[in-house]
Each structure stands twice: as structure tokens, then as C-alpha cells.
Amino acid sequence: MRAPAPTALLLTAALLAGLTGLTACGGGDDGSAAPTAPPDIAATPRDQVREGGTVRWAVDSAPATLNAFQADSDATTDRIAAAVLPALFTLDRAGRPQRNPDYLRSAEVVRHEPAQVVVYRLNPEAVWSDGRPLGVADFRAQWQALNGRDRAFWTARNAGYDRVARVEPGRDAHEIRVTFGTPYADWRSLFTPLYPRSAMGGADAFNDVTRRTLKATAGPFTLRARDARKRTVTLVRDPRWWGDRARLDRLVLTAVPRERRVAALAGGKLDIAGIGRPEVEDIRTSVERRDASAAALRRIDVRRSLAPAYTQLALNGAEGPLADARVRRAVARAIDRSALAESVLKPLELPAAPPGSHLRLAGQPGYEDNSSALGGRDPAAAQAMLADAGWRTITAAGNKDAGNKDEGKRDNGPAGDGTDEETGERAAEKGGTAGERPAEKAGERALPGNAHVLHKGGVPLTLEFVLPKERGTGQLRAVAERITQMLTAVGIRAEIEEVAGEKFFREHVASGDFDLALYSWPATAFPATDARPVFAKPRPAPDGSLTVEQNYTGVGTDRIDQLFEQAAAELDESVARELMSRADARIWAAAGAIPLYQRPELVAVRPGVVNAGAFGFATPRYQDVGFRR
């Protein structure tokens, strides 16, 4: 039985991503050789953006909390925080963290030994909306709330903050010194968003007050009102903002179901809305129509890029046939990832290469295609692996497993066959293909042209393939159906079961009630920190259950964990990237999660809206969003 996993922000992102469908690929140290898509935001100089006005922006839900560090925070919480709170570092279009000069004059590691020390030099003009300057009290309160030492704070994560030993004032009120007890490579991820001391200084404020309101903000916008009935949050221009003045008077975030967004845009009730492929098709169809009812739809601009997230095929290695690493690798080798990526992305006129990494996306610094550690599509090799694992074709005579003399010797895979943490890891180290048998062996055991389901001990090789069922998940269903066809060709039967979206993660993926599943993970600028719980080896809990963190496939190794830990503590960026690349190769070899494609980011925008749309990796500059003059 699995122990409840610590909830983290990535879980929300995975759930949201999994319901709507997609990573790019390639090679090269900096990712530049792989196909990418730039942000599509109608980038416009500020002097060409009209002063004033309101932008109505569709979101998936009204925020359950305004505290981005609580378990039930969501994408709406993050959008509000990005507009009203300090972000010490933002991301550029390649997903690289960049110092935000609105808040920081400088930030650097000034000492490595005997302890890592980071000195932050704040912009002296940076003040909270109540007039108090940003300072060491805010940094210290956030560290103490999030470091995990005081269980009174209901935090969703403490990664990084738990490595900090001290937060102290520097030479003056605008300088902060942060000393780490353990070296931390991803120190730029900390204190973003930065909350005021009033929000973090006590458990009651952190747990309750900050769910409903923010007593102080420090961004181009500030929080004006929340309307539970209308499901809106209104942000208005902050008169105390010291940076570039926000072009808009207000931003109104409104929870609107996806199926109603195109009509709301056409009717003038929304200005910006994330949409899916069905809505894109509706807008495309309207362009071909000439009647008056389609005129408003024809004016809607669809902006598109690749989102910083990828959809994967998850294989449950904790139990059942997929507990055998050979069977997982056979599943992976049976799938044509390129064909799946093209089926999703090519119709949207986006780069359609499958991802080569679990930890970075194409265009990110350090991106490297490590998929060779597992190998590409090869049905013959897949059949050989299945035969080696004891799965055979049933003969017409006697209904016996053909040639299965040694069946009882290898029943449960990685528990004793050495394929998971030994063979696979060695293959990853050498850049080879894990678990593959020579081609001639595959030919000897190849299935007949009309493939039959393989059996072992009289049991057919059948896998439960769980999908969410909601509007907008039709593309996932189409991808799943193509996967089942590919698996059928090598003797694996995959039976699709669609479940209600709200039950998909909680009752199936997180609880381990699946063999195969499709869902997405976000990419990150800090994979050593953020991706670690996704690939961490499950560990026994004190009560005898299994703690999986966010590794819902149950597939992990001690060596992968070690590489993540080494990378998180490595302050030499080139060395840290190499460690992450080695970890990624082992993740491929373990075959617990197979990245299929990068998610498309599709945003419908009304005429004249600029500096907004499909941002890709880039952090939005909300002060620049507005209407063209």
C-alpha cells in the first residue's frame, strides 16, 4: 500500500496538464539544435501600448488560496502572485533564470567554503504597498515558514529552504546575507514569489489569513477584490509601484469553463483565454464561414507556442506485468514516439519532435537527448524482451505457451532478475540500449503478422490504460488508441478505461490503480530540485506502506537519487548539468515514464491585445500587457 505522498505544486500542474494534453526534442548541449517554438504574444514596445483599460483573462478556477506555498494552490494562485508579489528571478524565453532589476541590484554567491553564502542587494526603491521597504524581515519570515522545522505551518514544499542555516542583515537595510548549511545549486529558485512578513510571520497568517487576502503587495498590480459569486479576482494598478507603470488600469481574472470561452471572446466578455484543440477547430471553421454570426470569431487571434510541459506515458512498475523492467522496456520500444508527436503537434503547425529528456525541454540550457539509453521504436526488439521475460504465443495445439520451458524461473522481473538497477544502469552509463536482445533472436520469436496476445502461465498480457474523461481530452484518447494499436502489434493488449477527470489523479494515478496512464509534468529551470520527487525511488514508510512522493510509476533507483542529490549541491553549473544528464539517461533506461510530446500552448486573444498570449517558458511582464494604440 502506498503512503500518502507529500503534496507539492507540481501535482497541481501535472493534473491540469494531464487533462488537456503535451516537449520538443533534439540534441546539443544548449538545446539550440532542437526544434523549438518562440513565445507568441504580439510583442509590442511600451510606447505603442495604450494607457488604461481592462483586460479580462480567463482562468480555470477561482483560487482556493492566495498562498502559492500551500497544497491547494493552483495556476490562478500563481498568476496572481506573479502580478502582485516580488519575483527576484524571472525566466527568459529559454527558461533561464534572470535577475529581476525591479527588485534586485545584484545577487551572487560570495563564498563557497566553509559554507555557501548568497548576498542579495535589493533595489532601494522596492516597497510594499503599505509603504514598508522590502527587507531582511520578509526573507527571514519566509525561510522560517518554509524550512519544514515548524510543523504548525501547512506548507506544500520546503525544498531549498530546508538547506538554509541563517538569514541575516548585510551592510545596510537593503542587503541580505543567506548562509546555507548544505550547498544549494538552485538558490535562485528561493524567495520567488516573496511574501511580506505579515503573510509568513505566523502560522495563523500563513495557514488562514493569506488564503483569503494579502495585507501587502509589491508588484505592478495589487489585489482589489475577490467575488466568489462571479468567480473573479480583480487586480488594479499599484500606485506605489516604482517600476515601469502598468499600462492597464485593471486585470480581471475570471473562472470560465473551456467550452464557453470562445463564445465569451466572441461576445466581448473575455479578452484572453487559454483554449484547446477543439476550440481552435471551431475558430478555424468560422473563418471559412461567411455569415454574420461568425464575424466575431474570425477576429479572434489564436496565439500558439510550446508549453513548458510534456505529456508522458506512465508505466506502473510497482506491481503487475510492468514490475518486470523487460516488459516496461518492451512497451517503450513498441511505441513510435515521433508519429504520436506529429499527430498532436503538426496540425497545430508546431514543431513535432518527441522529447529526448525527462528533465529539460528543447531550447533550455543543458538540454540533451538521452533517449538512446532506452532505444527507439523496434517491435522486433520489443518481442525479444517479452519472450525473455516469459511471455509467449499460445499455440493452436494444446493451448500451451510455446517454448516456455523456463517460465517459473523468471516471474516477477526486477525483484531478482537484475535488469532494473544493474543491466539498465550499465546500459545508461555506456549510452547503449537497456535490455535489448540481438535482432536475430527477435526474429526467431517474432509474432505472426496478425499479432496475438502473449500469455504467461495461462494469463494474457493485458494492461489497464487509464485516461481522464472531460471535454478537451479527446486528443489524449486519440493518442491512447494509437498506442494500443502499437502494443497490439507486439502481443500486448491494452484496455482503455476513461474515468472522471476529478478522480483520474486522486483515485487512480496517485493510488497506483493503473498499468498505463497519460498525464503531463511541467518542465522547470531547476530540475535538480523540482524534478527530484517525480523520479525518487519509493521508500518504505514507518507504518509499512510505501512513500512514493510524486513518483507514481514506482520506478526508481538509488543511483538516480544520488545523482539528483549531487546535482542539487553542485555550484559548478556545467558539472551540475552533466549530473542531470546522467540521471536522465538512467531514468530512460528504467522505462517508468516515456515522454511523448511537448504540450501545445494555445491562447485565444481579442483584437488589439498585445504583450500577452502563449508565453512558453518566459515569465509574463504584466506591466506591459495592454491594448495597441
Disulfide bonds with the S-S distance in Angstrom:
none
